[in-house]
Amino acid sequence: MALQKEHKEAIVKKFRQSELDTGSCEVQVALLTNRIQDLSKHFKDHKNDVHSQRGLVHLVNQRRQLLAYLKKTNNDRYVKLINDLGLRK
């Protein structure tokens, strides 16, 4: 399910680094996390949806790669993002 425009704008506004920022690692990870959470809810009702499960694995791997890059380049931003999103408790 696609994100509503207003919801996506709110996520971007919360995690952006500057006024025109829409593609930084933080924004991308936050958007991916939201999509992953939505798909996880979807699988509670549709356990046999194998095609969407493949897409979910792709999203999780993409988020993992972005987080690894952010951890390597700027550990402070990485720690703040992990805490804000509630990942890796």
C-alpha positions as CSV (number, residue, x, y, z in Angstrom):
1,M,0.0,0.0,0.0
2,A,1.4,3.4,-1.0
3,L,1.9,6.1,1.6
4,Q,-0.5,9.0,1.6
5,K,1.1,12.2,0.4
6,E,0.5,14.0,3.7
7,H,1.9,11.2,5.8
8,K,5.0,11.0,3.6
9,E,5.5,14.7,3.8
10,A,5.3,14.5,7.6
11,I,8.0,11.8,7.7
12,V,10.3,13.8,5.4
13,K,9.8,16.9,7.5
14,K,10.6,15.1,10.7
15,F,13.9,13.4,9.4
16,R,15.3,15.9,6.9
17,Q,18.6,17.6,7.5
18,S,17.8,20.9,5.7
19,E,14.8,22.7,4.2
20,L,15.2,21.1,0.7
21,D,16.3,17.7,1.9
22,T,14.2,14.8,0.6
23,G,16.7,12.1,-0.1
24,S,19.2,11.9,2.7
25,C,19.8,8.5,4.3
26,E,17.7,9.4,7.3
27,V,14.7,10.3,5.2
28,Q,15.1,7.2,3.1
29,V,15.4,4.9,6.1
30,A,12.4,6.4,7.8
31,L,10.3,6.0,4.6
32,L,11.4,2.4,4.2
33,T,10.7,1.7,7.9
34,N,7.2,2.9,7.5
35,R,6.6,0.8,4.4
36,I,8.1,-2.3,6.2
37,Q,5.7,-1.7,9.1
38,D,2.7,-1.4,6.8
39,L,3.7,-4.6,5.0
40,S,4.1,-6.4,8.3
41,K,0.5,-5.5,9.2
42,H,-0.6,-6.8,5.8
43,F,1.0,-10.2,6.4
44,K,-1.0,-10.7,9.6
45,D,-4.1,-11.0,7.4
46,H,-2.5,-12.5,4.3
47,K,-0.1,-15.1,5.4
48,N,0.3,-16.7,1.9
49,D,1.2,-13.5,0.0
50,V,4.5,-14.7,-1.3
51,H,5.0,-12.0,-3.9
52,S,4.7,-9.3,-1.3
53,Q,7.1,-11.2,1.0
54,R,9.7,-11.0,-1.7
55,G,9.2,-7.2,-1.8
56,L,9.4,-7.0,1.9
57,V,12.8,-8.8,1.9
58,H,14.0,-6.3,-0.7
59,L,12.9,-3.3,1.4
60,V,14.6,-4.7,4.5
61,N,17.8,-5.3,2.6
62,Q,17.7,-1.8,1.2
63,R,17.2,-0.3,4.6
64,R,20.0,-2.5,6.0
65,Q,22.4,-1.2,3.3
66,L,21.5,2.4,4.0
67,L,22.0,2.0,7.7
68,A,25.4,0.3,7.2
69,Y,26.4,3.3,5.0
70,L,25.2,5.8,7.6
71,K,27.0,4.0,10.4
72,K,30.2,3.9,8.4
73,T,30.1,7.6,7.4
74,N,28.5,9.3,10.5
75,N,28.0,7.2,13.6
76,D,26.3,10.0,15.6
77,R,23.5,10.5,13.0
78,Y,23.2,6.7,12.8
79,V,22.7,6.3,16.6
80,K,20.1,9.2,16.6
81,L,18.2,7.7,13.7
82,I,18.1,4.2,15.3
83,N,16.8,5.7,18.6
84,D,14.2,7.9,16.8
85,L,12.8,5.0,14.8
86,G,13.0,2.4,17.6
87,L,15.2,0.0,15.7
88,R,17.7,-2.4,17.2
89,K,16.7,-2.1,20.8
